[in-house]
Amino acid sequence: MAYEPEVITRTYDLVIHNAHVFDGHKVHTGLRDVAINGGEIAAVSAEPLSGTKEVDAAESWVMPGLIDTHLHFYDVRAVSDPESMRAFEENELPGRLDLFLQHGVTTIKSVGDPTGGILETRAKIAAGALRGPRLLATGCGITVRDGHPASTIFSGNAWARARFTGEIDSVQQMRDLVHHLADRKVDAIKLLSEGACASHGSPKYVWHNAAFPDPVELVRLPLDFLRAGIETGHERGLKVTVHTAQQDAAREALEAGADGLEHGVTVEPITDHALIDLMLERDIVYTPTLWIHDAIHPDARGNVKKVADAGVRIALGSDTFCGPGRFGANTLAEAELMVAAGMTPIQSLVAATSGAARQCVRPDLGTVAPGKRADLIMLAADPTQDIGNLRELGMTILNGEIVVDRRHKG
């Protein structure tokens, strides 16, 4: 490949030398130099480049920073009034944000946190007042009155319930809430299909979660509510994803125009091949969240393999929440579980980078290429052969700045 002389002779802010590169789609042949100017990738070259600051990768692997598209950041158990909310934000939030960077996660998407709190946190990170990964947010998740998670996770916490969830009773309330969230500049809209609506004629679904003791019987969100939320989100230029668990709910969401499925089909095997055809026809994104569902829903893995083998787009989303595991580490576990389900390491890496960026409508992320944001990680071993090598983190670069450097540790 021929390179413009200017690319080779100019001096960049930061150059990583002698790296194997997985660019978010494929592996580059041979070693590369990756150049960064400001917060952007400026060049990826087989020829040596010069930088004001230079890092020798010594044949380590460079790839896009990981993107986790489905998590719940605020502690649903600890936040129950204004005082506990402030305590969480002051004492717990900074350390938990840093955990993502320590595991190579450079972008996270919150899909059901208190709208005011999570948007303020997003603003502080963007302004540099708070150290953490790039944060995208839907604000509260929208559900029907007494639906999930209002009547499940938040059944005993009325204060948090009113802030983490948006409960609606009518089509107009759905439209009004989506407009309100759009006015507050959320990054996307999340609807929850399972909701308690006795007038809806769909089969009942019993919600189970190993972290909570009691099952709760639910019925799906009414179809007119679902359509109204999706239509209004699209009117405001926002992607709308829908929390589903069953095949019928997934089909209903897609036919209503959803852009993606959160969890997809977990409580039963996918037997409706027309559902997979519909996913392909609508070019939707399937977010499996195996970290939370693999242990409690035995069909979840097989369903991931079915949709992956069919060519459905998949995005990594762990469904991490405060409690089991650790922020960041759960994201790595999700990538490993996707491989355990039958995806290849490269398919899992695509889901965690360029595929996740697509789900988030952030074409500037998830790819190592000129003009993209310089969110990168360096790994000591090849993750395209062994997904477990995501745990061999040597460096995290966020927006062009080295924020984690373990190369000389120990």
C-alpha positions as a Python dict, from the first residue, in 0.01 Angstrom:
ca = {
    (1, 'M'): (0, 0, 0),
    (2, 'A'): (134, 344, -94),
    (3, 'Y'): (117, 622, 162),
    (4, 'E'): (109, 997, 103),
    (5, 'P'): (451, 1145, 192),
    (6, 'E'): (284, 1382, 440),
    (7, 'V'): (144, 1088, 637),
    (8, 'I'): (494, 942, 684),
    (9, 'T'): (694, 1262, 739),
    (10, 'R'): (470, 1469, 968),
    (11, 'T'): (496, 1457, 1348),
    (12, 'Y'): (187, 1343, 1540),
    (13, 'D'): (91, 1399, 1902),
    (14, 'L'): (117, 1030, 1988),
    (15, 'V'): (238, 732, 1786),
    (16, 'I'): (207, 367, 1886),
    (17, 'H'): (475, 166, 1706),
    (18, 'N'): (494, -200, 1605),
    (19, 'A'): (141, -310, 1686),
    (20, 'H'): (-79, -585, 1558),
    (21, 'V'): (-412, -417, 1482),
    (22, 'F'): (-767, -543, 1499),
    (23, 'D'): (-955, -245, 1362),
    (24, 'G'): (-1307, -332, 1478),
    (25, 'H'): (-1381, -533, 1165),
    (26, 'K'): (-1071, -730, 1070),
    (27, 'V'): (-706, -794, 1152),
    (28, 'H'): (-447, -593, 959),
    (29, 'T'): (-164, -795, 804),
    (30, 'G'): (174, -732, 962),
    (31, 'L'): (267, -466, 1215),
    (32, 'R'): (133, -113, 1208),
    (33, 'D'): (204, 228, 1354),
    (34, 'V'): (-105, 408, 1482),
    (35, 'A'): (-87, 788, 1498),
    (36, 'I'): (-309, 1016, 1706),
    (37, 'N'): (-361, 1390, 1686),
    (38, 'G'): (-574, 1547, 1956),
    (39, 'G'): (-862, 1310, 2019),
    (40, 'E'): (-863, 1149, 1673),
    (41, 'I'): (-679, 870, 1500),
    (42, 'A'): (-473, 1037, 1227),
    (43, 'A'): (-306, 743, 1051),
    (44, 'V'): (-266, 366, 1053),
    (45, 'S'): (50, 288, 860),
    (46, 'A'): (283, 1, 773),
    (47, 'E'): (555, 265, 743),
    (48, 'P'): (720, 411, 1056),
    (49, 'L'): (562, 731, 1183),
    (50, 'S'): (696, 1001, 1414),
    (51, 'G'): (530, 1138, 1725),
    (52, 'T'): (594, 1395, 1994),
    (53, 'K'): (517, 1107, 2229),
    (54, 'E'): (590, 753, 2119),
    (55, 'V'): (495, 414, 2260),
    (56, 'D'): (653, 87, 2147),
    (57, 'A'): (379, -175, 2142),
    (58, 'A'): (647, -442, 2095),
    (59, 'E'): (408, -652, 1886),
    (60, 'S'): (120, -617, 2131),
    (61, 'W'): (-233, -587, 1998),
    (62, 'V'): (-412, -255, 1947),
    (63, 'M'): (-788, -245, 1896),
    (64, 'P'): (-1081, -11, 1963),
    (65, 'G'): (-1179, 43, 2323),
    (66, 'L'): (-1465, -180, 2431),
    (67, 'I'): (-1824, -53, 2426),
    (68, 'D'): (-2086, -188, 2668),
    (69, 'T'): (-2428, -93, 2532),
    (70, 'H'): (-2647, -213, 2820),
    (71, 'L'): (-2586, -138, 3184),
    (72, 'H'): (-2746, 16, 3491),
    (73, 'F'): (-2498, 239, 3667),
    (74, 'Y'): (-2670, 375, 3976),
    (75, 'D'): (-2708, 141, 4272),
    (76, 'V'): (-3074, 35, 4275),
    (77, 'R'): (-3046, -93, 4630),
    (78, 'A'): (-2857, 195, 4791),
    (79, 'V'): (-3030, 494, 4626),
    (80, 'S'): (-3359, 559, 4802),
    (81, 'D'): (-3370, 933, 4879),
    (82, 'P'): (-3180, 1254, 4791),
    (83, 'E'): (-2921, 1199, 5063),
    (84, 'S'): (-2833, 844, 4954),
    (85, 'M'): (-2825, 959, 4591),
    (86, 'R'): (-2568, 1228, 4675),
    (87, 'A'): (-2366, 980, 4880),
    (88, 'F'): (-2354, 738, 4588),
    (89, 'E'): (-2252, 1010, 4343),
    (90, 'E'): (-1980, 1145, 4573),
    (91, 'N'): (-1841, 824, 4722),
    (92, 'E'): (-1911, 537, 4483),
    (93, 'L'): (-1961, 676, 4134),
    (94, 'P'): (-1602, 794, 4058),
    (95, 'G'): (-1446, 461, 4149),
    (96, 'R'): (-1700, 265, 3952),
    (97, 'L'): (-1644, 477, 3645),
    (98, 'D'): (-1270, 417, 3674),
    (99, 'L'): (-1324, 41, 3684),
    (100, 'F'): (-1442, 53, 3324),
    (101, 'L'): (-1121, 219, 3211),
    (102, 'Q'): (-916, -32, 3410),
    (103, 'H'): (-1080, -309, 3205),
    (104, 'G'): (-1045, -138, 2866),
    (105, 'V'): (-1406, -20, 2840),
    (106, 'T'): (-1405, 328, 2687),
    (107, 'T'): (-1778, 378, 2617),
    (108, 'I'): (-2080, 274, 2822),
    (109, 'K'): (-2450, 313, 2756),
    (110, 'S'): (-2687, 346, 3050),
    (111, 'V'): (-3032, 208, 2972),
    (112, 'G'): (-3238, 273, 3284),
    (113, 'D'): (-3089, 509, 3541),
    (114, 'P'): (-3241, 818, 3704),
    (115, 'T'): (-3268, 1065, 3419),
    (116, 'G'): (-3143, 1372, 3602),
    (117, 'G'): (-2854, 1197, 3772),
    (118, 'I'): (-2722, 1007, 3472),
    (119, 'L'): (-2742, 1310, 3240),
    (120, 'E'): (-2556, 1522, 3496),
    (121, 'T'): (-2290, 1252, 3519),
    (122, 'R'): (-2267, 1246, 3138),
    (123, 'A'): (-2217, 1623, 3135),
    (124, 'K'): (-1943, 1610, 3402),
    (125, 'I'): (-1752, 1342, 3212),
    (126, 'A'): (-1782, 1534, 2885),
    (127, 'A'): (-1659, 1852, 3054),
    (128, 'G'): (-1361, 1677, 3211),
    (129, 'A'): (-1487, 1735, 3565),
    (130, 'L'): (-1520, 1360, 3621),
    (131, 'R'): (-1288, 1085, 3495),
    (132, 'G'): (-1463, 800, 3325),
    (133, 'P'): (-1552, 633, 2997),
    (134, 'R'): (-1758, 806, 2732),
    (135, 'L'): (-2115, 788, 2866),
    (136, 'L'): (-2433, 755, 2659),
    (137, 'A'): (-2774, 739, 2824),
    (138, 'T'): (-3142, 675, 2760),
    (139, 'G'): (-3250, 820, 3094),
    (140, 'C'): (-3525, 621, 3259),
    (141, 'G'): (-3663, 309, 3093),
    (142, 'I'): (-4025, 346, 2985),
    (143, 'T'): (-4278, 88, 3099),
    (144, 'V'): (-4651, 60, 3147),
    (145, 'R'): (-4796, 129, 3493),
    (146, 'D'): (-4678, -140, 3738),
    (147, 'G'): (-4458, -299, 3471),
    (148, 'H'): (-4096, -414, 3487),
    (149, 'P'): (-3880, -283, 3648),
    (150, 'A'): (-4119, -66, 3848),
    (151, 'S'): (-4310, -355, 4006),
    (152, 'T'): (-4013, -591, 4017),
    (153, 'I'): (-3677, -436, 4103),
    (154, 'F'): (-3825, -116, 4251),
    (155, 'S'): (-4130, -262, 4421),
    (156, 'G'): (-3994, -168, 4764),
    (157, 'N'): (-3826, 160, 4672),
    (158, 'A'): (-4085, 421, 4574),
    (159, 'W'): (-3836, 709, 4558),
    (160, 'A'): (-3605, 531, 4312),
    (161, 'R'): (-3901, 386, 4120),
    (162, 'A'): (-4017, 737, 4031),
    (163, 'R'): (-3673, 827, 3893),
    (164, 'F'): (-3529, 511, 3738),
    (165, 'T'): (-3851, 420, 3557),
    (166, 'G'): (-4105, 609, 3350),
    (167, 'E'): (-4449, 453, 3406),
    (168, 'I'): (-4720, 547, 3160),
    (169, 'D'): (-5095, 478, 3136),
    (170, 'S'): (-5181, 595, 2786),
    (171, 'V'): (-5053, 652, 2435),
    (172, 'Q'): (-5041, 1025, 2500),
    (173, 'Q'): (-4836, 979, 2815),
    (174, 'M'): (-4596, 762, 2615),
    (175, 'R'): (-4555, 1032, 2352),
    (176, 'D'): (-4515, 1305, 2614),
    (177, 'L'): (-4246, 1115, 2802),
    (178, 'V'): (-4047, 1038, 2488),
    (179, 'H'): (-4063, 1407, 2392),
    (180, 'H'): (-3951, 1502, 2743),
    (181, 'L'): (-3651, 1272, 2724),
    (182, 'A'): (-3565, 1395, 2375),
    (183, 'D'): (-3581, 1753, 2502),
    (184, 'R'): (-3327, 1656, 2768),
    (185, 'K'): (-3094, 1529, 2493),
    (186, 'V'): (-3085, 1159, 2574),
    (187, 'D'): (-2889, 945, 2331),
    (188, 'A'): (-3165, 688, 2267),
    (189, 'I'): (-3498, 561, 2400),
    (190, 'K'): (-3551, 233, 2582),
    (191, 'L'): (-3896, 73, 2611),
    (192, 'L'): (-3977, -234, 2820),
    (193, 'S'): (-4211, -482, 2657),
    (194, 'E'): (-4316, -670, 2969),
    (195, 'G'): (-4568, -459, 3158),
    (196, 'A'): (-4870, -514, 3377),
    (197, 'C'): (-5168, -433, 3158),
    (198, 'A'): (-5467, -654, 3225),
    (199, 'S'): (-5648, -538, 2912),
    (200, 'H'): (-5376, -671, 2683),
    (201, 'G'): (-5456, -1019, 2555),
    (202, 'S'): (-5107, -1165, 2540),
    (203, 'P'): (-4993, -1464, 2747),
    (204, 'K'): (-4864, -1382, 3092),
    (205, 'Y'): (-4493, -1391, 3165),
    (206, 'V'): (-4342, -1458, 3507),
    (207, 'W'): (-4036, -1243, 3569),
    (208, 'H'): (-3750, -1413, 3754),
    (209, 'N'): (-3413, -1272, 3855),
    (210, 'A'): (-3165, -1456, 4073),
    (211, 'A'): (-3075, -1133, 4254),
    (212, 'F'): (-3435, -1080, 4370),
    (213, 'P'): (-3634, -1335, 4570),
    (214, 'D'): (-3988, -1311, 4438),
    (215, 'P'): (-4124, -1386, 4088),
    (216, 'V'): (-4365, -1127, 3947),
    (217, 'E'): (-4636, -1202, 3691),
    (218, 'L'): (-4633, -954, 3403),
    (219, 'V'): (-4811, -893, 3072),
    (220, 'R'): (-4661, -721, 2769),
    (221, 'L'): (-4678, -352, 2692),
    (222, 'P'): (-4988, -278, 2481),
    (223, 'L'): (-4910, -264, 2112),
    (224, 'D'): (-5046, 89, 2064),
    (225, 'F'): (-4823, 214, 2348),
    (226, 'L'): (-4525, 38, 2191),
    (227, 'R'): (-4589, 186, 1848),
    (228, 'A'): (-4639, 534, 1993),
    (229, 'G'): (-4306, 521, 2177),
    (230, 'I'): (-4116, 401, 1872),
    (231, 'E'): (-4283, 645, 1634),
    (232, 'T'): (-4221, 941, 1865),
    (233, 'G'): (-3860, 845, 1921),
    (234, 'H'): (-3805, 826, 1547),
    (235, 'E'): (-3979, 1161, 1499),
    (236, 'R'): (-3718, 1308, 1735),
    (237, 'G'): (-3430, 1140, 1552),
    (238, 'L'): (-3362, 881, 1823),
    (239, 'K'): (-3312, 508, 1795),
    (240, 'V'): (-3552, 301, 2005),
    (241, 'T'): (-3463, -37, 2149),
    (242, 'V'): (-3705, -265, 2332),
    (243, 'H'): (-3651, -497, 2628),
    (244, 'T'): (-3797, -836, 2538),
    (245, 'A'): (-3774, -1194, 2664),
    (246, 'Q'): (-4014, -1395, 2446),
    (247, 'Q'): (-4041, -1461, 2073),
    (248, 'D'): (-4387, -1305, 2047),
    (249, 'A'): (-4273, -990, 2225),
    (250, 'A'): (-3964, -967, 2005),
    (251, 'R'): (-4171, -1003, 1688),
    (252, 'E'): (-4420, -743, 1811),
    (253, 'A'): (-4138, -497, 1885),
    (254, 'L'): (-3982, -543, 1542),
    (255, 'E'): (-4312, -513, 1359),
    (256, 'A'): (-4375, -192, 1553),
    (257, 'G'): (-4047, -53, 1417),
    (258, 'A'): (-3793, -111, 1696),
    (259, 'D'): (-3429, -58, 1604),
    (260, 'G'): (-3297, -324, 1839),
    (261, 'L'): (-3379, -587, 2098),
    (262, 'E'): (-3241, -565, 2451),
    (263, 'H'): (-3195, -925, 2575),
    (264, 'G'): (-3376, -1060, 2269),
    (265, 'V'): (-3527, -1402, 2341),
    (266, 'T'): (-3413, -1555, 2668),
    (267, 'V'): (-3692, -1754, 2833),
    (268, 'E'): (-3752, -1998, 2546),
    (269, 'P'): (-3569, -2131, 2242),
    (270, 'I'): (-3612, -1944, 1916),
    (271, 'T'): (-3827, -2174, 1702),
    (272, 'D'): (-3979, -1907, 1478),
    (273, 'H'): (-3734, -1880, 1190),
    (274, 'A'): (-3946, -1602, 1044),
    (275, 'L'): (-3846, -1394, 1348),
    (276, 'I'): (-3481, -1423, 1251),
    (277, 'D'): (-3572, -1336, 892),
    (278, 'L'): (-3747, -1025, 1025),
    (279, 'M'): (-3436, -927, 1223),
    (280, 'L'): (-3234, -950, 903),
    (281, 'E'): (-3495, -771, 692),
    (282, 'R'): (-3519, -481, 940),
    (283, 'D'): (-3140, -478, 1000),
    (284, 'I'): (-3191, -465, 1375),
    (285, 'V'): (-2930, -512, 1647),
    (286, 'Y'): (-2962, -798, 1896),
    (287, 'T'): (-2806, -740, 2241),
    (288, 'P'): (-2793, -1076, 2424),
    (289, 'T'): (-2687, -968, 2780),
    (290, 'L'): (-2563, -1318, 2858),
    (291, 'W'): (-2379, -1200, 3170),
    (292, 'I'): (-2713, -1176, 3351),
    (293, 'H'): (-2921, -1431, 3156),
    (294, 'D'): (-2684, -1720, 3087),
    (295, 'A'): (-2708, -1868, 3435),
    (296, 'I'): (-3086, -1840, 3470),
    (297, 'H'): (-3213, -1899, 3116),
    (298, 'P'): (-3069, -2216, 2955),
    (299, 'D'): (-3195, -2124, 2607),
    (300, 'A'): (-3018, -1788, 2592),
    (301, 'R'): (-2687, -1924, 2458),
    (302, 'G'): (-2847, -2131, 2185),
    (303, 'N'): (-3051, -1833, 2072),
    (304, 'V'): (-2737, -1619, 2043),
    (305, 'K'): (-2576, -1880, 1821),
    (306, 'K'): (-2887, -1901, 1602),
    (307, 'V'): (-2902, -1528, 1538),
    (308, 'A'): (-2524, -1497, 1497),
    (309, 'D'): (-2510, -1785, 1249),
    (310, 'A'): (-2791, -1622, 1051),
    (311, 'G'): (-2595, -1297, 1024),
    (312, 'V'): (-2802, -1080, 1259),
    (313, 'R'): (-2608, -781, 1390),
    (314, 'I'): (-2506, -827, 1754),
    (315, 'A'): (-2389, -568, 2006),
    (316, 'L'): (-2219, -639, 2336),
    (317, 'G'): (-2428, -539, 2636),
    (318, 'S'): (-2372, -698, 2975),
    (319, 'D'): (-2674, -573, 3173),
    (320, 'T'): (-2431, -496, 3454),
    (321, 'F'): (-2587, -345, 3763),
    (322, 'C'): (-2455, -271, 4112),
    (323, 'G'): (-2422, -606, 4283),
    (324, 'P'): (-2275, -918, 4120),
    (325, 'G'): (-1931, -901, 3967),
    (326, 'R'): (-1753, -575, 3893),
    (327, 'F'): (-1808, -298, 3645),
    (328, 'G'): (-1575, -352, 3350),
    (329, 'A'): (-1498, -712, 3443),
    (330, 'N'): (-1859, -803, 3363),
    (331, 'T'): (-1811, -655, 3015),
    (332, 'L'): (-1517, -890, 2956),
    (333, 'A'): (-1724, -1180, 3086),
    (334, 'E'): (-1998, -1090, 2836),
    (335, 'A'): (-1749, -1111, 2548),
    (336, 'E'): (-1632, -1449, 2673),
    (337, 'L'): (-1988, -1578, 2713),
    (338, 'M'): (-2070, -1485, 2354),
    (339, 'V'): (-1781, -1704, 2243),
    (340, 'A'): (-1896, -1980, 2478),
    (341, 'A'): (-2236, -1954, 2306),
    (342, 'G'): (-2077, -2033, 1969),
    (343, 'M'): (-1966, -1697, 1828),
    (344, 'T'): (-1607, -1672, 1708),
    (345, 'P'): (-1366, -1446, 1896),
    (346, 'I'): (-1370, -1202, 1603),
    (347, 'Q'): (-1753, -1196, 1602),
    (348, 'S'): (-1746, -1118, 1973),
    (349, 'L'): (-1485, -844, 1923),
    (350, 'V'): (-1692, -689, 1643),
    (351, 'A'): (-1995, -693, 1875),
    (352, 'A'): (-1788, -515, 2141),
    (353, 'T'): (-1652, -248, 1906),
    (354, 'S'): (-1788, -153, 1563),
    (355, 'G'): (-2113, -346, 1618),
    (356, 'A'): (-2173, -173, 1949),
    (357, 'A'): (-2087, 164, 1796),
    (358, 'R'): (-2349, 104, 1530),
    (359, 'Q'): (-2610, 21, 1795),
    (360, 'C'): (-2522, 348, 1969),
    (361, 'V'): (-2532, 545, 1640),
    (362, 'R'): (-2174, 656, 1696),
    (363, 'P'): (-1988, 598, 1368),
    (364, 'D'): (-1692, 788, 1514),
    (365, 'L'): (-1634, 506, 1765),
    (366, 'G'): (-1545, 138, 1752),
    (367, 'T'): (-1298, 143, 1462),
    (368, 'V'): (-923, 199, 1428),
    (369, 'A'): (-912, 423, 1122),
    (370, 'P'): (-821, 782, 1038),
    (371, 'G'): (-1084, 1030, 1151),
    (372, 'K'): (-1226, 805, 1423),
    (373, 'R'): (-1209, 889, 1794),
    (374, 'A'): (-885, 774, 1953),
    (375, 'D'): (-1043, 534, 2204),
    (376, 'L'): (-802, 240, 2199),
    (377, 'I'): (-671, -45, 2409),
    (378, 'M'): (-343, -232, 2394),
    (379, 'L'): (-336, -601, 2484),
    (380, 'A'): (-37, -824, 2554),
    (381, 'A'): (-182, -1117, 2355),
    (382, 'D'): (-405, -1182, 2055),
    (383, 'P'): (-778, -1150, 2138),
    (384, 'T'): (-881, -1270, 1791),
    (385, 'Q'): (-751, -1617, 1876),
    (386, 'D'): (-846, -1626, 2246),
    (387, 'I'): (-1115, -1388, 2369),
    (388, 'G'): (-973, -1429, 2720),
    (389, 'N'): (-680, -1215, 2611),
    (390, 'L'): (-904, -911, 2656),
    (391, 'R'): (-796, -950, 3018),
    (392, 'E'): (-430, -890, 2921),
    (393, 'L'): (-468, -512, 2925),
    (394, 'G'): (-154, -305, 2887),
    (395, 'M'): (-300, 37, 2807),
    (396, 'T'): (-626, 227, 2772),
    (397, 'I'): (-639, 540, 2558),
    (398, 'L'): (-948, 760, 2580),
    (399, 'N'): (-997, 1050, 2343),
    (400, 'G'): (-627, 1044, 2259),
    (401, 'E'): (-503, 1045, 2618),
    (402, 'I'): (-338, 750, 2794),
    (403, 'V'): (-559, 694, 3100),
    (404, 'V'): (-435, 347, 3202),
    (405, 'D'): (-79, 226, 3153),
    (406, 'R'): (22, -113, 3292),
    (407, 'R'): (313, -188, 3062),
    (408, 'H'): (576, -159, 3333),
    (409, 'K'): (365, -284, 3622),
    (410, 'G'): (543, -530, 3851),
}
